[in-house]
């Protein structure tokens, strides 16, 4: 029996974290989130539409189904914007969990490591439980752990790219250096990427686009659930080492003799 | 008096308290919002004592879909 996943003060039985963006509509989103088994769902913080202030309330929609919310600081390019967004999220949602994202560049959406470390430090000192979206760099991830984040979330490949885990060796190094919950965030394209991350020892996987933009988001969500579980079980079971040569699985003893009778 | 809400100029009777402004904007019992007043986050517990004055700039936010 597996241990539940513990991130900061919260405990989860599912090791899949899903985004709420990019679905064709809220109905498909809810069906997919349910099918995935995820318990923690990311949301963004944006201006209220004052022309429709009582419009559909995503938060009550998600909370009605007992999903827990992980607000993000997506779209922030500066430490100040990210810190303020986190503070607004805490006021709006009454959670001190924050997925910290500080983006450096529009084309790659890569995290700005320098600003990320500074903002993480500020938010930790303000009592936040910080889950930073980071580059797949063991040094940055280790520094984020030392700062007091509750998890580290390195990318597999750029956000929304669906390119999977481009540098599995770095992910292995990060796993060996960091004892915090390690969550693969960004780059997942399909279920095998989730399975691979979990086999490599990630504690959880966060994905959004791979599910929301799949041709059948609900079916993909279910596939992700299975992949996450399969990868986790394979990790716990312990894979065999890789070898260059074959190693027969059937016994060598007791082989029959088919030579013709000597004559 | 004129204030700025979410980047748009807006005419309101004032000065007024923050909860009054939220009510005028049809955001009364909506507990999922947060407010930034002139670049400072207003804690929910401070809303009743917070006055909105002429030329103030507010950002009123909530959670929406995100990844």
Interface residues (C-beta under 8 A of the other chain):
Chain A: X19 X20 X21 X22 X23 X29 X42 X43 X44 X45 X46 X47 X48 X50 X53 X54 X57 X58 X59 X60 X69 X71 X72 X74 X84 X87 X88 X89 X90 X91 X92 X93 X159 X160 X208 X209
Chain B: X5 X6 X7 X8 X25 X26 X27 X30 X32 X33 X34 X35 X36 X39 X41 X42 X43 X44 X59 X60 X61 X62 X63 X64 X65 X66 X67
